[in-house]
Each structure stands twice: as C-alpha cells, then as structure tokens.
Amino acid sequence: MGRKVDRRGKTQTNRGRRSGTKTIPAPIGGLNGKDGLANMPETDAYQLDNWFPGTATVKARGGNTEFATEIGGPVRTLYTFDGGNDVQLLAFGDGNIFDISLGGVAAGALDTGRNVDIAIIEQFSNAGGQRAVIVTGADPPCMYDGAAITDLVITGLPAIQDLLTYVFSFKGRLYFAYEEILGFYYLAVGAIQGAVDFFDLSQIARKGGYVMALGSFSYDAGSGPGEYFLIVTSNGEYIVYEGYDPDNAANWGLVGRYNGPPPIGRNCLIDTTELIILTLDGAIPFSAMRKDEGASDDDAITEKLGRLLTDLNVNADTHGWQGLLYPRGGALIINVPASDTEAGHYYQYVQNTKTKSWGRYTNWDALCFVVFNRRLYFGTFDGRVMLADEGQNDDGAEITLNAKQAYNYMEDGRGSGSMNKQFHFAKVLM
C-alpha cells in the first residue's frame, strides 16, 4: 500500500493490485449433464470423453484390441459360462454360436442356423451338472453343458416353444416369459425341460403390457430365504412375490406392486450389490421404486447425467442397451446406442463405483459387453470380439480425449469472485 497527499492536504491511501495463484482441480466430480454451467461445481465437467474420474485425478481409459474374428456377422450376445473346472466365452453371431475362449479365428460352431443372435441366458445347476439355458424368442430353447448345444423340449405353452423370450432361475426352479403374455411359465423344481405351468398376472398388473424381464432381489444384497421374485412388465409395473412354489398359496404370496418408468429392453436388469433397472428415466435402484412415494428422476444413479443419457431414449428400440459391473476397472458400465441403427455409434457411460462420478467413452461401438476372466470384452457390428480397457490405442488408432470443465470464478477465499482478473501464467499438470 502507498500513501499520498491531495490538494487539500488530506492523506489518501492507494490499494495496490493483488496477485495470487489459483489451482484448478481435475474434473474428478465427473460428467454433469444436469446443472447449468453457472451452477456447476468446479470439479465437474460438461464434456468428459474417454477420461475415467478417480479420487484425485482423471485418467485416460484403456484401448481395445482384436480378440476373436470371422464370426460372420454382428456379435449381438456374449456370455461367460462357468462350469466350475472351466470358464468359457460364447459368442452369438450370424446365426451361429461359437466358443471363442482362446480367441483368434472363430471356427467349429457349437450351433448353426439360428434365427436370432440376441439371447437371454441363465446358468442353472441340477443333478445333471451346470447348464446354460438359452432363449431368443425366435429359436427353440436350448442348453449348453460346456461341450455341446442341445435343444430342449418344453410343453404346455400356448404355441411353439420358440416364442419363449426370457429365462430366470429362482430357488431351484426355472421361470420363463413368453412373447407378449402377461404372466410367466415355470418348470418343476430341478427340471430343465418338460411340462410347464402358467401363473397369470392379468388380474394383478393394472397397466397391461407383457412380461419384459424376470429377476430377484434381497433386502440384504444376498440370496436365500429373504430373496424375492420380481416381474418387470413392459409398461413399468414391478411386481414382487415371495415363496418358492407358485402352485401353493401357502408358500407363494404377493408382496407388492410398484409403478415406475418403463424398462428399456430385456437386458434392463443390472445386478450389482443391489438390483438396478435400466429405464426411460435412467438407471434406477429397485429400492427407490419400493418407496411409498415411488421413484423419481432424482433416484436414478444416472441422475447427474441428465439429458446426456435421457435424450438417447429415442433409440430405446435399438439393440445394445446394457449395464454391467466391471470390478477389475472399478466401474459400472452402461452401454447406449447413439443412433437408431446397430451400424451406428455407441457410447458407454462409465461410473467410478467408489466416487460415483461419471465419464463417457466413445469409439467403442459395442453391441454387447461381457466380463470374462476378469477382463472386459465387447462384440462389434463387423463380426469381431474386442478385448477392451487394454493398451494405449483403439485397434491401432489413437484415443482422442476431450474434457471441458465447469466455469470457474477463480475465488481465492478473500471475496474476489466478482472482481475482474488478468491471467499471466498457466501451468498444466498431466
């Protein structure tokens, strides 16, 4: 500060200019598509492509490299079969099923001549061993025992068994959804084929539609006596039963019927430490739907993504919507079509499971994902399976990273937020 005397002999005080430094943190708060720029925390970003937000820094995602080739058509389903002694990776494409566990050129198809490559698969154990039960809604149901695919024979259905669209095992019994029917079918305990019985939901469900998916949840994130059976309808009703025998009213009862946003596709259930449902309002924990007031947009784990995710609902009928946990990467991945065609682009919204912050991955045009031997794989439209999150390039191409952080008023703790500022130097730490 300096002092001077004016014409009247009075002393004036001149305040000198102040300088200081301001550290701008990395966007560890992740992607924010909900808040306006003026209100967005400085640790957030309104674009965060191919960065993974950590606890103190953000890091570039890994690349991808070719793992399996020549499947012949779009790879729409990948599945990990764990038979105990051997873990195998199955790929569905061009009407064929391949074991691609060793990678390389796909050869010696396990099954051929299939109508649909989009499959719902459930692993089931009985006296015969471990089996993967497969339905598509357009092919005979079949099973894989670790060596061969065998067609199943399921009777007692209203029409051909090919129209079974979903399979789920619950307390030692297989349950099925059938095309556009508001109810479910189930086999005897331990049975993998044979005659089914029908459980009608037309007097329970009030919004109509049909059964989209079947699942289970537990209040303690486990399974056992406290595990409940969940029916998801196409119109957004979530119906819960408890018990183990739909034939016996003494041990099968309605727990509740909950309304929520409609689910997206048959791969709408995301099994993490709690059950999450992929809906038109985002990915919502089922625990939020069971609240007295019901679920709202704020309950979605994707709530912070805002319109970045929900604007893509126009592509809800395009194959590829999927959520999965990727423990090795510490991430929850939600795969989303960015266009109305499988030949278009796909995004992955990726959440750090510790910090709950989001990023967006681009240039992985994945029709489906799977975790196999703890590593991440995806299927492509051109008939390949890629090993993901490995290396430093995308199949030989450079990875382009983009980040646009929130606006920053450069507050210094001394009330300088509204002052004009002039910047002289900047140093970027990478």
C-alpha positions as CSV (number, residue, x, y, z in Angstrom):
1,M,0.0,0.0,0.0
2,G,1.2,3.6,-0.7
3,R,0.2,7.0,0.7
4,K,-0.1,10.4,-0.9
5,V,-1.4,13.9,0.0
6,D,-4.1,15.6,-2.1
7,R,-4.5,19.3,-2.9
8,R,-6.4,19.9,0.4
9,G,-3.6,18.3,2.4
10,K,-5.5,15.1,3.2
11,T,-3.8,11.8,3.1
12,Q,-5.1,9.2,0.6
13,T,-4.5,5.5,0.6
14,N,-3.9,3.7,-2.6
15,R,-4.6,0.0,-2.7
16,G,-2.1,-1.8,-4.8
17,R,-3.0,-4.6,-7.2
18,R,-3.0,-8.1,-5.6
19,S,-1.7,-11.1,-7.3
20,G,-2.0,-14.7,-6.3
21,T,-2.3,-18.2,-7.6
22,K,-5.3,-20.4,-8.2
23,T,-5.2,-24.2,-8.5
24,I,-8.0,-25.6,-10.7
25,P,-8.7,-29.3,-9.7
26,A,-9.1,-32.1,-12.2
27,P,-12.7,-32.8,-13.0
28,I,-13.0,-35.6,-10.5
29,G,-16.7,-34.8,-10.0
30,G,-17.2,-36.3,-13.4
31,L,-19.6,-35.6,-16.2
32,N,-22.6,-33.3,-15.4
33,G,-25.4,-33.0,-17.8
34,K,-28.0,-31.8,-15.3
35,D,-26.7,-28.5,-13.9
36,G,-26.3,-25.2,-15.8
37,L,-22.8,-24.0,-16.3
38,A,-23.2,-21.2,-13.9
39,N,-24.2,-23.6,-11.1
40,M,-21.9,-26.5,-11.8
41,P,-19.2,-27.3,-9.2
42,E,-15.7,-26.6,-10.4
43,T,-14.8,-30.2,-10.1
44,D,-17.4,-31.2,-12.7
45,A,-17.2,-31.3,-16.5
46,Y,-19.8,-30.8,-19.2
47,Q,-17.8,-33.0,-21.5
48,L,-15.6,-35.8,-20.3
49,D,-14.9,-38.2,-23.2
50,N,-12.5,-41.2,-22.7
51,W,-11.5,-40.0,-19.2
52,F,-12.1,-42.1,-16.1
53,P,-12.7,-39.9,-13.0
54,G,-10.7,-41.0,-10.0
55,T,-10.4,-39.9,-6.4
56,A,-7.8,-37.2,-7.0
57,T,-7.2,-37.3,-10.8
58,V,-8.8,-38.3,-14.0
59,K,-7.0,-40.9,-16.2
60,A,-7.2,-41.9,-19.9
61,R,-9.2,-45.0,-20.5
62,G,-7.5,-48.1,-21.9
63,G,-7.7,-49.0,-25.5
64,N,-9.0,-52.1,-27.3
65,T,-7.5,-54.8,-29.4
66,E,-8.9,-57.6,-31.6
67,F,-9.5,-60.8,-29.7
68,A,-11.7,-63.0,-32.0
69,T,-12.6,-62.7,-35.6
70,E,-14.6,-64.0,-38.5
71,I,-17.8,-64.7,-36.6
72,G,-19.6,-63.8,-39.8
73,G,-22.0,-61.1,-38.7
74,P,-22.8,-58.7,-35.9
75,V,-21.9,-60.1,-32.5
76,R,-25.0,-59.4,-30.5
77,T,-24.6,-61.6,-27.5
78,L,-21.5,-62.6,-25.4
79,Y,-21.8,-64.9,-22.4
80,T,-19.4,-66.3,-19.8
81,F,-20.2,-70.0,-18.9
82,D,-18.6,-71.1,-15.7
83,G,-18.7,-74.9,-15.4
84,G,-16.6,-75.0,-12.3
85,N,-13.4,-76.5,-13.8
86,D,-13.5,-74.5,-17.0
87,V,-14.7,-71.0,-17.8
88,Q,-15.7,-70.4,-21.5
89,L,-16.6,-67.4,-23.6
90,L,-19.5,-67.9,-26.0
91,A,-20.3,-65.5,-28.9
92,F,-23.5,-65.3,-30.9
93,G,-23.4,-64.0,-34.4
94,D,-24.7,-64.7,-38.0
95,G,-27.0,-67.5,-36.7
96,N,-24.1,-69.3,-35.0
97,I,-22.8,-69.9,-31.5
98,F,-19.0,-70.1,-31.1
99,D,-16.7,-71.0,-28.2
100,I,-14.1,-68.2,-28.5
101,S,-12.4,-68.7,-25.2
102,L,-9.0,-68.9,-26.8
103,G,-9.5,-66.0,-29.2
104,G,-8.3,-66.0,-32.8
105,V,-10.4,-67.0,-35.8
106,A,-13.8,-68.4,-34.8
107,A,-14.2,-72.0,-36.1
108,G,-16.2,-75.1,-35.4
109,A,-19.5,-73.5,-34.4
110,L,-21.3,-75.1,-31.5
111,D,-24.7,-74.5,-33.2
112,T,-25.7,-73.1,-36.6
113,G,-28.8,-72.0,-38.4
114,R,-30.3,-69.9,-35.6
115,N,-32.8,-67.1,-36.4
116,V,-31.8,-64.6,-33.7
117,D,-28.4,-63.7,-32.1
118,I,-29.9,-61.7,-29.3
119,A,-30.2,-64.2,-26.5
120,I,-31.2,-64.3,-22.8
121,I,-29.1,-66.9,-21.0
122,E,-29.4,-68.3,-17.4
123,Q,-27.0,-70.7,-15.8
124,F,-28.8,-73.4,-13.9
125,S,-27.5,-76.3,-11.8
126,N,-29.3,-79.6,-11.1
127,A,-28.3,-83.2,-10.7
128,G,-27.0,-83.3,-14.2
129,G,-24.5,-80.5,-13.6
130,Q,-24.1,-76.9,-14.7
131,R,-26.0,-75.8,-17.8
132,A,-26.6,-72.6,-19.6
133,V,-30.3,-72.3,-20.7
134,I,-30.7,-70.1,-23.8
135,V,-33.8,-68.5,-25.3
136,T,-34.2,-65.9,-28.0
137,G,-37.9,-65.6,-28.8
138,A,-37.4,-67.0,-32.3
139,D,-35.5,-70.3,-31.8
140,P,-36.1,-73.5,-29.9
141,P,-34.8,-73.1,-26.3
142,C,-31.5,-74.9,-25.8
143,M,-28.8,-75.6,-23.3
144,Y,-25.0,-75.7,-23.2
145,D,-23.2,-78.1,-20.9
146,G,-19.7,-76.9,-21.5
147,A,-19.2,-79.2,-24.6
148,A,-22.3,-79.1,-26.8
149,I,-25.6,-77.2,-27.5
150,T,-28.7,-79.4,-27.1
151,D,-32.3,-78.4,-27.9
152,L,-34.8,-78.5,-25.1
153,V,-38.4,-79.7,-25.2
154,I,-40.8,-77.5,-23.2
155,T,-44.5,-78.3,-23.4
156,G,-47.7,-76.7,-22.0
157,L,-47.2,-73.4,-23.8
158,P,-49.9,-71.6,-25.8
159,A,-48.0,-72.0,-29.1
160,I,-44.5,-73.0,-30.3
161,Q,-41.7,-73.1,-27.7
162,D,-39.6,-70.8,-29.9
163,L,-41.5,-67.8,-28.5
164,L,-40.0,-68.1,-25.1
165,T,-38.3,-64.7,-24.6
166,Y,-36.8,-64.8,-21.1
167,V,-35.4,-67.3,-18.6
168,F,-34.5,-66.9,-15.0
169,S,-33.8,-69.3,-12.1
170,F,-35.2,-68.8,-8.7
171,K,-34.9,-71.1,-5.7
172,G,-34.1,-74.2,-7.7
173,R,-36.7,-73.6,-10.4
174,L,-36.6,-72.2,-14.0
175,Y,-39.1,-69.5,-14.9
176,F,-39.9,-68.2,-18.4
177,A,-41.5,-65.2,-20.1
178,Y,-43.4,-65.8,-23.4
179,E,-43.9,-63.4,-26.2
180,E,-46.4,-60.6,-25.3
181,I,-48.1,-62.6,-22.5
182,L,-48.8,-61.0,-19.1
183,G,-47.8,-63.9,-17.0
184,F,-45.0,-66.4,-16.6
185,Y,-44.3,-70.1,-17.0
186,Y,-42.3,-72.4,-14.7
187,L,-40.9,-75.9,-14.6
188,A,-40.8,-78.3,-11.7
189,V,-38.0,-77.9,-9.2
190,G,-34.7,-79.0,-10.7
191,A,-36.2,-79.6,-14.1
192,I,-34.5,-78.1,-17.2
193,Q,-37.2,-79.1,-19.7
194,G,-40.6,-80.8,-19.7
195,A,-44.2,-79.5,-19.0
196,V,-44.6,-76.0,-17.6
197,D,-47.4,-74.4,-15.5
198,F,-48.7,-70.9,-16.0
199,F,-49.0,-68.1,-13.5
200,D,-51.5,-65.4,-14.7
201,L,-50.8,-61.8,-13.9
202,S,-53.7,-60.2,-15.8
203,Q,-55.6,-59.7,-12.5
204,I,-52.6,-58.3,-10.7
205,A,-51.0,-56.0,-13.2
206,R,-53.1,-52.8,-13.8
207,K,-51.2,-51.2,-16.7
208,G,-51.3,-54.1,-19.1
209,G,-48.5,-54.9,-21.4
210,Y,-46.4,-58.1,-21.1
211,V,-43.6,-59.6,-19.1
212,M,-40.4,-58.0,-20.2
213,A,-37.9,-59.5,-17.6
214,L,-37.7,-61.7,-14.5
215,G,-35.3,-61.3,-11.6
216,S,-34.8,-61.3,-7.9
217,F,-33.7,-59.0,-5.1
218,S,-32.9,-59.2,-1.4
219,Y,-33.0,-56.6,1.3
220,D,-29.6,-57.7,2.5
221,A,-28.0,-57.9,-1.0
222,G,-27.7,-61.7,-0.8
223,S,-29.8,-64.7,-1.7
224,G,-31.7,-67.2,0.4
225,P,-34.9,-67.2,2.5
226,G,-35.1,-63.3,2.2
227,E,-34.8,-63.4,-1.6
228,Y,-37.9,-62.1,-3.5
229,F,-39.1,-62.8,-7.1
230,L,-39.5,-59.8,-9.4
231,I,-41.6,-59.5,-12.5
232,V,-40.9,-56.5,-14.8
233,T,-43.7,-55.5,-17.3
234,S,-43.3,-53.6,-20.5
235,N,-45.4,-50.7,-19.2
236,G,-43.4,-50.1,-16.0
237,E,-45.0,-52.2,-13.3
238,Y,-42.7,-54.1,-10.9
239,I,-44.5,-56.9,-9.2
240,V,-42.9,-58.8,-6.2
241,Y,-43.7,-62.2,-4.9
242,E,-42.2,-64.2,-2.0
243,G,-42.0,-68.0,-1.7
244,Y,-40.8,-70.9,-3.7
245,D,-43.8,-72.6,-5.2
246,P,-46.4,-70.7,-7.3
247,D,-48.7,-73.8,-7.2
248,N,-49.1,-73.4,-3.4
249,A,-50.7,-70.3,-1.9
250,A,-49.3,-71.2,1.4
251,N,-45.7,-70.5,0.3
252,W,-46.3,-68.1,-2.6
253,G,-47.7,-64.6,-1.9
254,L,-47.8,-61.1,-3.4
255,V,-45.6,-58.7,-1.6
256,G,-46.2,-55.6,-3.6
257,R,-46.9,-53.9,-6.9
258,Y,-44.9,-50.8,-7.8
259,N,-45.1,-48.3,-10.6
260,G,-42.1,-46.8,-12.3
261,P,-40.8,-45.7,-15.7
262,P,-40.9,-48.4,-18.4
263,P,-37.8,-50.6,-18.7
264,I,-35.5,-50.5,-21.8
265,G,-35.2,-53.9,-23.4
266,R,-34.9,-57.3,-22.0
267,N,-31.4,-56.6,-20.7
268,C,-32.8,-54.0,-18.3
269,L,-31.7,-55.6,-15.1
270,I,-28.3,-54.7,-13.7
271,D,-27.1,-57.0,-11.0
272,T,-24.8,-55.1,-8.6
273,T,-24.8,-55.1,-4.8
274,E,-28.4,-54.0,-5.3
275,L,-30.7,-54.5,-8.3
276,I,-30.7,-51.6,-10.7
277,I,-33.2,-51.3,-13.5
278,L,-32.4,-49.5,-16.8
279,T,-35.5,-47.4,-17.6
280,L,-36.6,-44.5,-19.8
281,D,-35.8,-42.2,-16.8
282,G,-32.3,-43.7,-16.3
283,A,-30.8,-46.5,-14.2
284,I,-32.9,-46.6,-11.0
285,P,-32.2,-48.9,-8.0
286,F,-35.2,-51.0,-7.3
287,S,-35.1,-50.0,-3.6
288,A,-36.1,-46.5,-4.8
289,M,-39.1,-47.8,-6.6
290,R,-40.3,-49.5,-3.4
291,K,-40.5,-46.2,-1.5
292,D,-44.0,-45.1,-0.5
293,E,-43.9,-42.1,-2.8
294,G,-42.3,-44.1,-5.7
295,A,-39.2,-43.4,-7.7
296,S,-38.4,-40.0,-9.2
297,D,-35.7,-38.8,-11.6
298,D,-33.6,-37.9,-8.6
299,D,-33.4,-41.5,-7.5
300,A,-31.6,-42.7,-10.7
301,I,-27.9,-43.4,-10.2
302,T,-27.6,-41.7,-13.6
303,E,-29.4,-38.6,-12.4
304,K,-26.3,-36.4,-12.8
305,L,-26.0,-37.3,-16.4
306,G,-29.3,-35.6,-17.1
307,R,-30.3,-35.2,-20.7
308,L,-26.9,-36.6,-21.9
309,L,-28.5,-40.0,-21.3
310,T,-32.3,-39.5,-21.4
311,D,-32.1,-37.7,-24.8
312,L,-30.9,-41.1,-26.2
313,N,-34.2,-42.7,-25.3
314,V,-35.3,-42.2,-28.9
315,N,-33.0,-45.2,-29.6
316,A,-34.7,-47.4,-27.0
317,D,-35.6,-50.0,-29.6
318,T,-32.1,-50.3,-30.9
319,H,-30.2,-53.3,-29.6
320,G,-27.3,-52.7,-27.3
321,W,-28.7,-51.1,-24.1
322,Q,-26.9,-53.0,-21.3
323,G,-25.5,-52.4,-17.9
324,L,-22.8,-54.4,-16.2
325,L,-20.3,-54.3,-13.4
326,Y,-16.6,-54.3,-14.3
327,P,-14.9,-55.0,-11.0
328,R,-11.3,-55.0,-12.3
329,G,-11.8,-51.5,-13.6
330,G,-13.7,-50.3,-10.6
331,A,-16.5,-49.3,-12.9
332,L,-20.2,-49.7,-13.7
333,I,-20.7,-49.5,-17.5
334,I,-24.0,-48.6,-19.2
335,N,-23.8,-49.2,-23.0
336,V,-26.1,-46.9,-25.0
337,P,-26.8,-46.7,-28.8
338,A,-26.1,-43.2,-30.0
339,S,-28.2,-43.7,-33.2
340,D,-31.2,-45.8,-34.3
341,T,-29.1,-48.4,-36.1
342,E,-26.7,-51.1,-34.9
343,A,-24.3,-49.9,-37.6
344,G,-24.1,-46.5,-35.9
345,H,-22.1,-45.3,-32.9
346,Y,-22.4,-46.3,-29.3
347,Y,-21.5,-44.6,-26.1
348,Q,-20.5,-46.0,-22.7
349,Y,-21.4,-44.1,-19.6
350,V,-18.9,-45.3,-17.0
351,Q,-19.3,-44.7,-13.3
352,N,-16.4,-45.0,-10.8
353,T,-18.1,-47.3,-8.3
354,K,-16.2,-45.7,-5.4
355,T,-16.7,-42.0,-6.1
356,K,-19.9,-42.4,-8.1
357,S,-18.6,-39.9,-10.7
358,W,-19.3,-40.5,-14.4
359,G,-17.4,-40.2,-17.7
360,R,-18.3,-41.1,-21.2
361,Y,-16.4,-43.4,-23.5
362,T,-16.5,-43.0,-27.3
363,N,-15.3,-45.0,-30.3
364,W,-16.1,-48.4,-28.7
365,D,-19.0,-49.2,-31.0
366,A,-20.2,-52.2,-28.9
367,L,-23.3,-54.2,-29.5
368,C,-22.8,-56.1,-26.2
369,F,-20.3,-56.4,-23.3
370,V,-19.2,-59.2,-21.1
371,V,-16.6,-59.8,-18.3
372,F,-14.6,-62.9,-19.0
373,N,-11.7,-64.0,-16.7
374,R,-12.0,-60.5,-15.1
375,R,-11.3,-58.7,-18.3
376,L,-13.7,-56.7,-20.4
377,Y,-14.8,-57.7,-23.9
378,F,-17.3,-56.4,-26.5
379,G,-18.9,-57.5,-29.7
380,T,-18.9,-55.4,-32.9
381,F,-21.1,-55.0,-35.9
382,D,-18.4,-56.2,-38.2
383,G,-18.3,-59.7,-36.6
384,R,-15.4,-59.3,-34.1
385,V,-14.9,-59.5,-30.4
386,M,-12.6,-56.9,-28.9
387,L,-10.6,-57.1,-25.7
388,A,-11.3,-53.7,-24.0
389,D,-9.6,-51.4,-21.5
390,E,-6.2,-52.7,-22.5
391,G,-3.3,-51.0,-24.2
392,Q,-3.0,-47.4,-25.4
393,N,-4.8,-47.3,-28.7
394,D,-8.1,-48.4,-30.2
395,D,-7.3,-51.2,-32.6
396,G,-4.3,-49.2,-33.9
397,A,-6.0,-45.8,-33.9
398,E,-5.2,-43.0,-31.4
399,I,-7.5,-42.5,-28.5
400,T,-8.9,-39.0,-28.6
401,L,-9.7,-37.5,-25.2
402,N,-11.8,-34.4,-24.6
403,A,-12.6,-32.6,-21.4
404,K,-14.5,-29.3,-20.9
405,Q,-14.7,-28.3,-17.3
406,A,-17.2,-26.2,-15.5
407,Y,-16.9,-22.4,-15.4
408,N,-14.7,-21.1,-12.6
409,Y,-15.0,-17.7,-10.9
410,M,-11.4,-18.1,-9.5
411,E,-12.4,-17.4,-5.9
412,D,-9.4,-17.1,-3.7
413,G,-11.1,-17.1,-0.3
414,R,-10.9,-13.3,0.0
415,G,-14.1,-12.3,-1.7
416,S,-12.5,-11.9,-5.1
417,G,-15.2,-13.8,-7.0
418,S,-16.8,-10.7,-8.5
419,M,-13.5,-8.9,-9.4
420,N,-12.0,-8.7,-12.8
421,K,-8.9,-10.8,-13.2
422,Q,-6.0,-10.9,-15.5
423,F,-4.1,-14.1,-16.1
424,H,-0.4,-14.1,-16.7
425,F,0.8,-17.7,-16.5
426,A,-0.9,-21.1,-16.6
427,K,0.7,-24.5,-15.9
428,V,-1.0,-27.7,-16.8
429,L,-0.1,-30.8,-14.9
430,M,-0.7,-34.1,-16.8
